[in-house]
Amino acid sequence: MNKDFNTHKWFKNQYLNEEYQPLDTDGYVEAMNPELFDHIDEIVRIFKEWKDGPMTEPGMEGYAKDNLVDYIQMKIRNA
């Protein structure tokens, strides 16, 4: 895993397209498991790798982000 990859910076530059403000998690995310941040960074790395890949067209990115977020939400809600 690339330890230099910064999820917050990626969201700022690639997803939010607005002034960055750290996400307020009320401490729940931090209390779950310190490895959670590494796993989220890995998901972001995989998405970025797909986005920069040869088969990805520019118009696909937004749909893919929405699909990925919906999938993760579904998995967590069904846990």
Helices and strands as residue ranges (DSSP letters): H 7-10, I 11-16, H 28-32, H 35-51, H 60-77
